[in-house]
Amino acid sequence: MRVLGFSEKWGKLRQDSFTTFRFVRKDKDWQVGELVLIVYKPRSKGGGEKLGIAEIISKDPKDMVLGRPHTYPIVTLAEANADGFDGYWEMWDWLVETYPRQRIYNEPMNKLTLRWTNDK
């Protein structure tokens, strides 16, 4: 089972289902129906805190950049809010602090919707 890591304990992680945005993985992309181990700070000493197991229930590609031609639907304000941000620009600020701008501008992100299993 693969690990899906989080660097913050977002409030959304306390909900029955939640979303996260991840770049397409070049080795093996995330798949609908896949079970993943959700871990807080997986790269920390000791492997981080295991929060539980979740199932990916949907995967939708999204463009993250406003104001330019895009291939996929642009992330909406409602999606940014559901993901734990107080607006699109707060989400944008977090993304540019976390990822290289080149990736944000040129690659879509997967909007993954996950649902906790009973193995929490």
MMTF fields as JSON, N, C-alpha, C and O atoms, coordinates in Angstrom:
{
  "mmtfVersion": "1.0.0",
  "mmtfProducer": "UNKNOWN",
  "numBonds": 479,
  "numAtoms": 480,
  "numGroups": 120,
  "numChains": 1,
  "numModels": 1,
  "chainsPerModel": [1],
  "groupsPerChain": [120],
  "chainIdList": ["A"],
  "bondAtomList": [4, 2, 8, 6, 12, 10, 16, 14, 20, 18, 24, 22, 28, 26, 32, 30, 36, 34, 40, 38, 44, 42, 48, 46, 52, 50, 56, 54, 60, 58, 64, 62, 68, 66, 72, 70, 76, 74, 80, 78, 84, 82, 88, 86, 92, 90, 96, 94, 100, 98, 104, 102, 108, 106, 112, 110, 116, 114, 120, 118, 124, 122, 128, 126, 132, 130, 136, 134, 140, 138, 144, 142, 148, 146, 152, 150, 156, 154, 160, 158, 164, 162, 168, 166, 172, 170, 176, 174, 180, 178, 184, 182, 188, 186, 192, 190, 196, 194, 200, 198, 204, 202, 208, 206, 212, 210, 216, 214, 220, 218, 224, 222, 228, 226, 232, 230, 236, 234, 240, 238, 244, 242, 248, 246, 252, 250, 256, 254, 260, 258, 264, 262, 268, 266, 272, 270, 276, 274, 280, 278, 284, 282, 288, 286, 292, 290, 296, 294, 300, 298, 304, 302, 308, 306, 312, 310, 316, 314, 320, 318, 324, 322, 328, 326, 332, 330, 336, 334, 340, 338, 344, 342, 348, 346, 352, 350, 356, 354, 360, 358, 364, 362, 368, 366, 372, 370, 376, 374, 380, 378, 384, 382, 388, 386, 392, 390, 396, 394, 400, 398, 404, 402, 408, 406, 412, 410, 416, 414, 420, 418, 424, 422, 428, 426, 432, 430, 436, 434, 440, 438, 444, 442, 448, 446, 452, 450, 456, 454, 460, 458, 464, 462, 468, 466, 472, 470, 476, 474],
  "bondOrderList": [1, 1, 1, 1, 1, 1, 1, 1, 1, 1, 1, 1, 1, 1, 1, 1, 1, 1, 1, 1, 1, 1, 1, 1, 1, 1, 1, 1, 1, 1, 1, 1, 1, 1, 1, 1, 1, 1, 1, 1, 1, 1, 1, 1, 1, 1, 1, 1, 1, 1, 1, 1, 1, 1, 1, 1, 1, 1, 1, 1, 1, 1, 1, 1, 1, 1, 1, 1, 1, 1, 1, 1, 1, 1, 1, 1, 1, 1, 1, 1, 1, 1, 1, 1, 1, 1, 1, 1, 1, 1, 1, 1, 1, 1, 1, 1, 1, 1, 1, 1, 1, 1, 1, 1, 1, 1, 1, 1, 1, 1, 1, 1, 1, 1, 1, 1, 1, 1, 1],
  "groupList": [{"groupName": "MET", "atomNameList": ["N", "CA", "C", "O"], "elementList": ["N", "C", "C", "O"], "formalChargeList": [0, 0, 0, 0], "bondAtomList": [1, 0, 2, 1, 3, 2], "bondOrderList": [1, 1, 2], "singleLetterCode": "M", "chemCompType": "L-PEPTIDE LINKING"}, {"groupName": "ARG", "atomNameList": ["N", "CA", "C", "O"], "elementList": ["N", "C", "C", "O"], "formalChargeList": [0, 0, 0, 0], "bondAtomList": [1, 0, 2, 1, 3, 2], "bondOrderList": [1, 1, 2], "singleLetterCode": "R", "chemCompType": "L-PEPTIDE LINKING"}, {"groupName": "VAL", "atomNameList": ["N", "CA", "C", "O"], "elementList": ["N", "C", "C", "O"], "formalChargeList": [0, 0, 0, 0], "bondAtomList": [1, 0, 2, 1, 3, 2], "bondOrderList": [1, 1, 2], "singleLetterCode": "V", "chemCompType": "L-PEPTIDE LINKING"}, {"groupName": "LEU", "atomNameList": ["N", "CA", "C", "O"], "elementList": ["N", "C", "C", "O"], "formalChargeList": [0, 0, 0, 0], "bondAtomList": [1, 0, 2, 1, 3, 2], "bondOrderList": [1, 1, 2], "singleLetterCode": "L", "chemCompType": "L-PEPTIDE LINKING"}, {"groupName": "GLY", "atomNameList": ["N", "CA", "C", "O"], "elementList": ["N", "C", "C", "O"], "formalChargeList": [0, 0, 0, 0], "bondAtomList": [1, 0, 2, 1, 3, 2], "bondOrderList": [1, 1, 2], "singleLetterCode": "G", "chemCompType": "PEPTIDE LINKING"}, {"groupName": "PHE", "atomNameList": ["N", "CA", "C", "O"], "elementList": ["N", "C", "C", "O"], "formalChargeList": [0, 0, 0, 0], "bondAtomList": [1, 0, 2, 1, 3, 2], "bondOrderList": [1, 1, 2], "singleLetterCode": "F", "chemCompType": "L-PEPTIDE LINKING"}, {"groupName": "SER", "atomNameList": ["N", "CA", "C", "O"], "elementList": ["N", "C", "C", "O"], "formalChargeList": [0, 0, 0, 0], "bondAtomList": [1, 0, 2, 1, 3, 2], "bondOrderList": [1, 1, 2], "singleLetterCode": "S", "chemCompType": "L-PEPTIDE LINKING"}, {"groupName": "GLU", "atomNameList": ["N", "CA", "C", "O"], "elementList": ["N", "C", "C", "O"], "formalChargeList": [0, 0, 0, 0], "bondAtomList": [1, 0, 2, 1, 3, 2], "bondOrderList": [1, 1, 2], "singleLetterCode": "E", "chemCompType": "L-PEPTIDE LINKING"}, {"groupName": "LYS", "atomNameList": ["N", "CA", "C", "O"], "elementList": ["N", "C", "C", "O"], "formalChargeList": [0, 0, 0, 0], "bondAtomList": [1, 0, 2, 1, 3, 2], "bondOrderList": [1, 1, 2], "singleLetterCode": "K", "chemCompType": "L-PEPTIDE LINKING"}, {"groupName": "TRP", "atomNameList": ["N", "CA", "C", "O"], "elementList": ["N", "C", "C", "O"], "formalChargeList": [0, 0, 0, 0], "bondAtomList": [1, 0, 2, 1, 3, 2], "bondOrderList": [1, 1, 2], "singleLetterCode": "W", "chemCompType": "L-PEPTIDE LINKING"}, {"groupName": "GLN", "atomNameList": ["N", "CA", "C", "O"], "elementList": ["N", "C", "C", "O"], "formalChargeList": [0, 0, 0, 0], "bondAtomList": [1, 0, 2, 1, 3, 2], "bondOrderList": [1, 1, 2], "singleLetterCode": "Q", "chemCompType": "L-PEPTIDE LINKING"}, {"groupName": "ASP", "atomNameList": ["N", "CA", "C", "O"], "elementList": ["N", "C", "C", "O"], "formalChargeList": [0, 0, 0, 0], "bondAtomList": [1, 0, 2, 1, 3, 2], "bondOrderList": [1, 1, 2], "singleLetterCode": "D", "chemCompType": "L-PEPTIDE LINKING"}, {"groupName": "THR", "atomNameList": ["N", "CA", "C", "O"], "elementList": ["N", "C", "C", "O"], "formalChargeList": [0, 0, 0, 0], "bondAtomList": [1, 0, 2, 1, 3, 2], "bondOrderList": [1, 1, 2], "singleLetterCode": "T", "chemCompType": "L-PEPTIDE LINKING"}, {"groupName": "ILE", "atomNameList": ["N", "CA", "C", "O"], "elementList": ["N", "C", "C", "O"], "formalChargeList": [0, 0, 0, 0], "bondAtomList": [1, 0, 2, 1, 3, 2], "bondOrderList": [1, 1, 2], "singleLetterCode": "I", "chemCompType": "L-PEPTIDE LINKING"}, {"groupName": "TYR", "atomNameList": ["N", "CA", "C", "O"], "elementList": ["N", "C", "C", "O"], "formalChargeList": [0, 0, 0, 0], "bondAtomList": [1, 0, 2, 1, 3, 2], "bondOrderList": [1, 1, 2], "singleLetterCode": "Y", "chemCompType": "L-PEPTIDE LINKING"}, {"groupName": "PRO", "atomNameList": ["N", "CA", "C", "O"], "elementList": ["N", "C", "C", "O"], "formalChargeList": [0, 0, 0, 0], "bondAtomList": [1, 0, 2, 1, 3, 2], "bondOrderList": [1, 1, 2], "singleLetterCode": "P", "chemCompType": "L-PEPTIDE LINKING"}, {"groupName": "ALA", "atomNameList": ["N", "CA", "C", "O"], "elementList": ["N", "C", "C", "O"], "formalChargeList": [0, 0, 0, 0], "bondAtomList": [1, 0, 2, 1, 3, 2], "bondOrderList": [1, 1, 2], "singleLetterCode": "A", "chemCompType": "L-PEPTIDE LINKING"}, {"groupName": "HIS", "atomNameList": ["N", "CA", "C", "O"], "elementList": ["N", "C", "C", "O"], "formalChargeList": [0, 0, 0, 0], "bondAtomList": [1, 0, 2, 1, 3, 2], "bondOrderList": [1, 1, 2], "singleLetterCode": "H", "chemCompType": "L-PEPTIDE LINKING"}, {"groupName": "ASN", "atomNameList": ["N", "CA", "C", "O"], "elementList": ["N", "C", "C", "O"], "formalChargeList": [0, 0, 0, 0], "bondAtomList": [1, 0, 2, 1, 3, 2], "bondOrderList": [1, 1, 2], "singleLetterCode": "N", "chemCompType": "L-PEPTIDE LINKING"}],
  "groupTypeList": [0, 1, 2, 3, 4, 5, 6, 7, 8, 9, 4, 8, 3, 1, 10, 11, 6, 5, 12, 12, 5, 1, 5, 2, 1, 8, 11, 8, 11, 9, 10, 2, 4, 7, 3, 2, 3, 13, 2, 14, 8, 15, 1, 6, 8, 4, 4, 4, 7, 8, 3, 4, 13, 16, 7, 13, 13, 6, 8, 11, 15, 8, 11, 0, 2, 3, 4, 1, 15, 17, 12, 14, 15, 13, 2, 12, 3, 16, 7, 16, 18, 16, 11, 4, 5, 11, 4, 14, 9, 7, 0, 9, 11, 9, 3, 2, 7, 12, 14, 15, 1, 10, 1, 13, 14, 18, 7, 15, 0, 18, 8, 3, 12, 3, 1, 9, 12, 18, 11, 8],
  "groupIdList": [1, 2, 3, 4, 5, 6, 7, 8, 9, 10, 11, 12, 13, 14, 15, 16, 17, 18, 19, 20, 21, 22, 23, 24, 25, 26, 27, 28, 29, 30, 31, 32, 33, 34, 35, 36, 37, 38, 39, 40, 41, 42, 43, 44, 45, 46, 47, 48, 49, 50, 51, 52, 53, 54, 55, 56, 57, 58, 59, 60, 61, 62, 63, 64, 65, 66, 67, 68, 69, 70, 71, 72, 73, 74, 75, 76, 77, 78, 79, 80, 81, 82, 83, 84, 85, 86, 87, 88, 89, 90, 91, 92, 93, 94, 95, 96, 97, 98, 99, 100, 101, 102, 103, 104, 105, 106, 107, 108, 109, 110, 111, 112, 113, 114, 115, 116, 117, 118, 119, 120],
  "secStructList": [7, 3, 3, 3, 3, 3, 1, 1, 7, 7, 4, 4, 4, 4, 1, 1, 3, 3, 3, 3, 3, 3, 3, 7, 7, 1, 1, 1, 7, 7, 7, 6, 6, 7, 3, 3, 3, 3, 3, 3, 1, 6, 6, 1, 6, 6, 1, 7, 3, 3, 3, 3, 3, 3, 3, 3, 3, 3, 3, 3, 3, 3, 5, 7, 7, 1, 1, 1, 7, 7, 1, 1, 7, 5, 7, 7, 2, 2, 2, 2, 2, 2, 6, 6, 7, 1, 1, 2, 2, 2, 2, 2, 2, 2, 2, 2, 2, 2, 1, 7, 2, 2, 2, 2, 2, 2, 1, 7, 3, 3, 3, 3, 3, 3, 3, 3, 7, 1, 7, 7],
  "xCoordList": [0.847, 0.0, 0.896, 1.845, 0.565, 1.366, 0.963, -0.148, 1.899, 1.682, 1.281, 1.868, 0.283, -0.099, 0.155, -0.566, 1.168, 1.614, 1.082, 0.785, 0.967, 0.552, 1.554, 2.0, 1.904, 2.852, 2.155, 2.809, 0.83, 0.032, -1.154, -1.637, -1.622, -2.838, -4.032, -4.596, -4.403, -5.507, -6.811, -6.992, -7.704, -9.015, -9.8, -10.588, -9.584, -10.313, -10.05, -10.867, -8.92, -8.579, -9.473, -9.432, -10.278, -11.23, -12.6, -13.495, -12.766, -14.036, -14.056, -13.009, -15.258, -15.385, -14.741, -14.148, -14.859, -14.184, -13.524, -13.967, -12.472, -11.703, -10.987, -10.885, -10.493, -9.776, -8.325, -7.966, -7.516, -6.136, -5.722, -6.25, -4.795, -4.292, -2.875, -2.027, -2.619, -1.299, -0.931, -1.777, 0.342, 0.816, 0.752, 0.832, 0.608, 0.637, 1.978, 3.031, 1.929, 3.165, 3.664, 2.893, 4.938, 5.517, 5.751, 5.744, 5.959, 6.192, 4.882, 4.757, 3.918, 2.613, 1.628, 1.646, 0.776, -0.143, -1.194, -1.447, -1.79, -2.854, -4.046, -4.341, -4.736, -5.846, -7.109, -7.042, -8.251, -9.534, -9.658, -9.357, -10.097, -10.226, -9.003, -9.062, -7.898, -6.669, -6.809, -7.346, -6.317, -6.248, -4.873, -3.862, -4.835, -3.575, -3.498, -4.513, -2.301, -2.056, -1.814, -0.877, -2.651, -2.52, -1.574, -1.8, -0.507, 0.519, 0.808, 0.958, 0.881, 1.287, 2.807, 3.376, 3.454, 4.915, 5.62, 6.377, 5.362, 5.93, 7.451, 8.053, 8.077, 9.54, 10.269, 11.492, 9.524, 10.17, 10.781, 10.489, 11.625, 12.254, 11.166, 10.229, 11.289, 10.294, 9.155, 8.256, 9.172, 8.167, 6.878, 5.942, 6.791, 5.603, 4.492, 4.634, 3.384, 2.219, 1.192, 0.693, 0.887, -0.104, -1.494, -1.863, -2.267, -3.604, -4.702, -5.788, -4.456, -5.456, -5.358, -4.454, -6.309, -6.352, -7.556, -8.655, -7.323, -8.394, -8.402, -7.389, -9.575, -9.739, -9.889, -10.618, -9.203, -9.374, -10.686, -10.834, -11.648, -12.96, -13.158, -14.072, -12.321, -12.349, -11.019, -10.292, -10.723, -9.493, -9.855, -10.283, -9.687, -10.035, -8.861, -8.412, -8.344, -7.255, -7.747, -8.842, -6.92, -7.253, -6.042, -4.907, -6.305, -5.265, -5.313, -6.384, -4.15, -4.065, -3.874, -3.924, -3.66, -3.309, -4.497, -5.015, -4.917, -5.98, -5.433, -4.236, -6.307, -5.951, -5.083, -4.422, -5.056, -4.33, -5.101, -5.901, -4.878, -5.563, -5.211, -4.069, -6.19, -5.928, -6.573, -7.543, -6.011, -6.463, -7.573, -8.511, -7.457, -8.399, -9.185, -8.797, -10.279, -11.013, -10.096, -9.252, -10.277, -9.485, -10.046, -11.253, -9.178, -9.632, -10.535, -10.231, -11.632, -12.6, -12.386, -11.672, -13.013, -12.974, -13.555, -12.999, -14.659, -15.281, -14.32, -14.253, -13.58, -12.626, -11.471, -11.022, -10.995, -9.928, -10.413, -9.681, -11.641, -12.214, -12.351, -11.994, -12.861, -13.033, -11.69, -11.613, -10.633, -9.309, -8.631, -7.515, -9.303, -8.767, -8.229, -7.624, -8.436, -7.917, -9.048, -10.21, -8.695, -9.674, -9.87, -10.402, -9.462, -9.64, -8.592, -7.626, -8.816, -7.908, -6.496, -5.531, -6.358, -5.022, -4.248, -3.022, -4.948, -4.264, -3.741, -2.635, -4.551, -4.113, -2.905, -1.926, -2.978, -1.872, -0.592, 0.47, -0.684, 0.5, 1.117, 2.338, 0.271, 0.772, 1.452, 2.519, 0.841, 1.405, 2.787, 3.708, 2.943, 4.239, 5.313, 6.502, 4.915, 5.897, 6.317, 7.396, 5.475, 5.679, 6.267, 7.078, 5.872, 6.267, 6.983, 6.804, 7.798, 8.414, 7.334, 6.409, 7.463, 6.474, 6.339, 5.247, 7.432, 7.408, 6.381, 5.661, 6.316, 5.344, 3.92, 3.023, 3.715, 2.365, 1.841, 0.669, 2.7, 2.292, 2.082, 1.217, 2.857, 2.883, 2.271, 2.1, 1.939, 1.397, 0.065, -0.093, -0.88, -2.125, -1.868, -0.882, -2.763, -2.726, -3.967, -5.016, -3.837, -4.985, -5.706, -5.097, -6.998, -7.812, -8.282, -9.128, -7.73, -8.103, -9.14, -8.961, -10.208, -11.189, -11.027, -11.046, -10.867, -10.622, -11.702, -12.295, -11.936, -12.881, -12.173, -11.573, -12.254, -11.651, -12.339, -13.55, -11.555, -12.133, -12.341, -12.032, -12.847, -13.035, -11.733, -11.719, -10.643, -9.342, -8.58, -7.351, -9.276, -8.637, -7.866, -7.272],
  "yCoordList": [-1.171, 0.0, 1.239, 1.346, 2.168, 3.385, 4.402, 4.377, 5.294, 6.348, 7.624, 7.98, 8.306, 9.637, 10.554, 10.505, 11.378, 12.172, 13.584, 14.163, 14.132, 15.513, 16.18, 15.58, 17.421, 18.161, 18.987, 19.55, 19.058, 19.766, 18.896, 18.103, 19.05, 18.337, 19.213, 19.89, 19.183, 19.987, 19.571, 18.397, 20.512, 20.222, 19.233, 18.449, 19.27, 18.369, 16.901, 16.043, 16.599, 15.209, 14.612, 13.406, 15.449, 14.967, 14.666, 14.183, 14.943, 14.677, 13.247, 12.622, 12.735, 11.369, 11.246, 10.217, 12.301, 12.333, 13.699, 14.679, 13.751, 14.989, 14.987, 13.956, 16.158, 16.286, 16.669, 17.197, 16.388, 16.851, 16.972, 16.267, 17.849, 18.04, 17.511, 17.878, 16.643, 16.043, 16.048, 15.818, 16.311, 16.205, 14.761, 13.833, 14.588, 13.259, 12.618, 13.238, 11.392, 10.66, 9.998, 9.378, 10.129, 9.578, 8.071, 7.367, 7.565, 6.132, 5.355, 4.403, 5.739, 5.077, 6.072, 6.335, 6.618, 7.645, 7.042, 5.837, 7.9, 7.497, 6.991, 7.51, 5.97, 5.35, 5.324, 5.117, 5.534, 5.399, 3.963, 3.022, 3.798, 2.481, 2.062, 1.101, 2.769, 2.432, 2.802, 3.855, 1.915, 2.2, 2.78, 2.268, 3.848, 4.511, 4.73, 4.931, 4.688, 4.976, 6.475, 7.006, 7.16, 8.598, 8.823, 8.316, 9.595, 9.815, 11.305, 12.011, 11.763, 13.134, 13.144, 12.407, 13.984, 14.122, 12.769, 12.314, 12.141, 10.813, 10.782, 9.724, 11.899, 11.906, 12.255, 12.394, 12.395, 12.711, 11.451, 10.336, 11.639, 10.512, 9.594, 10.058, 8.314, 7.355, 7.144, 6.346, 7.84, 7.615, 8.373, 8.147, 9.266, 10.091, 9.409, 8.286, 10.126, 9.641, 9.062, 9.761, 7.798, 7.134, 7.549, 7.348, 8.138, 8.632, 7.644, 7.704, 6.747, 5.762, 5.422, 5.871, 4.619, 4.174, 4.812, 4.85, 5.31, 5.931, 5.341, 4.852, 5.401, 4.947, 6.16, 7.098, 6.14, 7.198, 6.926, 5.901, 7.853, 7.623, 8.427, 8.137, 9.427, 10.096, 10.793, 11.147, 10.977, 11.641, 12.507, 11.993, 13.818, 14.755, 15.682, 16.376, 15.717, 16.645, 18.083, 18.387, 18.963, 20.384, 21.224, 20.893, 22.317, 23.323, 24.276, 24.562, 24.766, 25.578, 27.066, 27.872, 27.443, 28.827, 29.548, 29.125, 30.636, 31.473, 32.353, 32.638, 32.784, 33.808, 33.369, 34.209, 32.114, 31.657, 30.487, 29.869, 30.168, 29.002, 27.744, 27.564, 26.891, 25.68, 24.475, 24.599, 23.315, 22.061, 21.431, 20.845, 21.555, 20.941, 22.035, 23.202, 21.672, 22.68, 23.32, 22.653, 24.601, 25.336, 25.051, 24.879, 25.001, 24.803, 25.987, 27.135, 25.702, 26.738, 27.219, 26.594, 28.326, 28.851, 27.828, 27.619, 27.192, 26.18, 25.013, 24.494, 24.602, 23.51, 23.929, 23.145, 25.144, 25.647, 25.696, 25.314, 26.163, 26.212, 24.809, 24.582, 23.875, 22.498, 21.853, 20.961, 22.311, 21.748, 22.363, 21.978, 23.325, 23.88, 25.288, 25.783, 25.945, 27.304, 28.326, 28.003, 29.559, 30.64, 31.345, 32.455, 30.736, 31.306, 30.788, 30.13, 31.109, 30.641, 31.162, 30.41, 32.445, 33.033, 32.476, 32.376, 32.112, 31.465, 30.098, 29.697, 29.391, 28.106, 28.315, 27.573, 29.314, 29.616, 29.902, 29.379, 30.731, 31.055, 29.788, 29.632, 28.892, 27.647, 26.796, 26.229, 26.712, 25.911, 26.421, 25.623, 27.747, 28.264, 28.181, 28.231, 28.055, 27.825, 26.358, 26.033, 25.48, 24.047, 23.403, 22.482, 23.87, 23.24, 24.243, 25.452, 23.74, 24.636, 25.279, 24.604, 26.578, 27.284, 26.663, 26.64, 26.166, 25.555, 24.429, 24.291, 23.629, 22.526, 23.062, 22.585, 24.05, 24.599, 25.197, 25.023, 25.9, 26.537, 25.542, 25.753, 24.469, 23.615, 22.23, 21.524, 21.827, 20.485, 20.565, 21.37, 19.748, 19.693, 18.975, 18.255, 19.183, 18.441, 17.561, 17.911, 16.429, 15.575, 16.067, 16.22, 16.313, 16.553, 15.175, 14.563, 14.691, 13.386, 13.578, 14.407, 12.824, 12.784, 11.429, 10.388, 11.462, 10.241, 10.078, 11.048, 8.826, 8.514, 7.569, 6.575, 7.897, 7.029, 5.662, 5.564, 4.63, 3.292, 3.112, 4.016, 1.991, 1.72, 1.334, 1.079, 1.29, 0.901, 2.097, 2.118, 3.083, 4.306, 4.088, 5.027],
  "zCoordList": [0.0, 0.0, 0.0, 0.777, -0.894, -0.983, 0.073, 0.603, 0.359, 1.345, 0.622, -0.4, 1.155, 0.7, 1.888, 2.885, 1.779, 2.905, 2.914, 1.87, 4.121, 4.336, 5.264, 6.242, 4.956, 5.78, 6.856, 7.734, 6.785, 7.79, 8.165, 7.356, 9.408, 9.825, 9.487, 10.347, 8.216, 7.724, 8.415, 8.736, 8.641, 9.209, 8.375, 8.905, 7.063, 6.161, 6.473, 6.138, 7.11, 7.411, 8.498, 8.741, 9.152, 10.156, 9.543, 10.237, 8.262, 7.582, 7.054, 6.889, 6.791, 6.251, 4.873, 4.548, 4.065, 2.776, 2.637, 3.236, 1.848, 1.716, 0.37, -0.295, -0.016, -1.278, -1.028, 0.024, -2.019, -2.036, -3.498, -4.358, -3.773, -5.13, -5.197, -4.385, -6.173, -6.349, -7.821, -8.685, -8.101, -9.476, -9.932, -9.127, -11.233, -11.836, -11.497, -11.649, -11.045, -10.741, -12.008, -12.741, -12.258, -13.474, -13.347, -14.356, -12.133, -11.953, -11.994, -12.763, -11.19, -11.166, -10.57, -9.368, -11.414, -10.945, -10.017, -10.035, -9.216, -8.297, -9.098, -10.174, -8.57, -9.284, -8.427, -7.216, -9.059, -8.379, -7.887, -8.621, -6.654, -6.041, -5.245, -4.479, -5.416, -4.695, -3.218, -2.875, -2.357, -0.926, -0.631, -1.111, 0.159, 0.488, 1.998, 2.664, 2.51, 3.91, 4.038, 3.441, 4.812, 5.011, 6.187, 7.286, 5.941, 6.952, 7.076, 6.079, 8.313, 8.615, 8.744, 9.549, 7.947, 7.901, 7.685, 8.542, 6.539, 6.293, 6.193, 6.379, 5.908, 5.748, 7.044, 7.054, 8.124, 9.392, 9.998, 9.563, 10.999, 11.669, 12.22, 12.869, 11.965, 12.423, 11.436, 11.701, 10.304, 9.268, 9.423, 8.656, 10.386, 10.538, 11.318, 11.802, 11.422, 12.17, 11.204, 10.322, 11.375, 10.516, 10.978, 12.135, 10.047, 10.381, 10.017, 10.593, 9.087, 8.699, 7.228, 6.523, 6.78, 5.392, 4.714, 5.266, 3.508, 2.73, 1.329, 0.829, 0.715, -0.661, -1.571, -1.248, -2.702, -3.699, -4.419, -5.085, -4.284, -4.894, -6.178, -6.95, -6.416, -7.718, -7.966, -7.037, -9.254, -9.69, -10.885, -11.919, -10.752, -11.808, -12.081, -11.169, -13.314, -13.621, -13.599, -14.071, -13.042, -12.933, -13.303, -12.96, -14.011, -14.217, -13.038, -12.503, -12.634, -11.431, -11.712, -10.784, -12.957, -13.276, -13.911, -14.944, -13.28, -13.829, -14.948, -14.989, -15.854, -16.825, -17.982, -18.594, -18.301, -19.489, -20.072, -19.37, -21.343, -21.917, -21.123, -20.7, -20.93, -20.168, -20.84, -21.588, -20.554, -21.136, -20.304, -20.844, -19.01, -18.078, -17.356, -17.397, -16.7, -15.934, -14.891, -14.292, -14.692, -13.711, -12.323, -12.159, -11.337, -9.968, -9.581, -9.905, -8.896, -8.539, -7.105, -6.321, -6.791, -5.43, -4.457, -3.379, -4.821, -3.956, -3.706, -2.592, -4.732, -4.562, -3.656, -2.82, -3.817, -2.949, -1.502, -0.59, -1.289, 0.06, 0.645, 1.801, -0.14, 0.336, 0.667, 1.511, -0.002, 0.238, 1.459, 1.808, 2.116, 3.354, 3.258, 4.208, 2.125, 1.94, 2.017, 1.767, 2.364, 2.448, 1.117, 1.079, 0.058, -1.265, -2.22, -1.832, -3.492, -4.527, -4.301, -4.446, -3.947, -3.831, -2.645, -2.699, -1.576, -0.459, -0.905, -0.543, -1.695, -2.238, -3.153, -3.075, -4.008, -4.926, -4.147, -4.485, -3.104, -2.3, -1.705, -1.695, -1.212, -0.631, -1.709, -1.473, -2.874, -3.959, -4.37, -4.545, -4.529, -4.994, -3.915, -4.229, -2.653, -1.592, -1.551, -1.055, -2.067, -1.935, -3.191, -3.088, -4.364, -5.627, -6.526, -6.378, -7.462, -8.446, -9.328, -9.78, -9.563, -10.392, -11.777, -12.346, -12.316, -13.65, -13.708, -14.697, -12.652, -12.632, -12.53, -13.224, -11.669, -11.47, -12.766, -13.1, -13.498, -14.747, -15.887, -16.738, -15.914, -17.101, -16.942, -17.935, -15.731, -15.529, -14.8, -13.882, -15.195, -14.426, -13.102, -12.95, -12.164, -10.906, -10.85, -11.39, -10.198, -9.956, -8.713, -7.655, -8.842, -7.648, -7.212, -7.865, -6.106, -5.577, -4.483, -3.591, -4.551, -3.474, -2.806, -3.462, -1.502, -0.724, 0.338, 0.811, 0.694, 1.764, 2.725, 2.316, 3.998, 5.02, 5.001, 4.806, 5.204, 5.395, 6.896, 7.672, 7.303, 8.73, 9.422, 10.626, 8.666, 9.22, 9.748, 9.691, 10.256, 10.739, 12.01, 12.541]
}
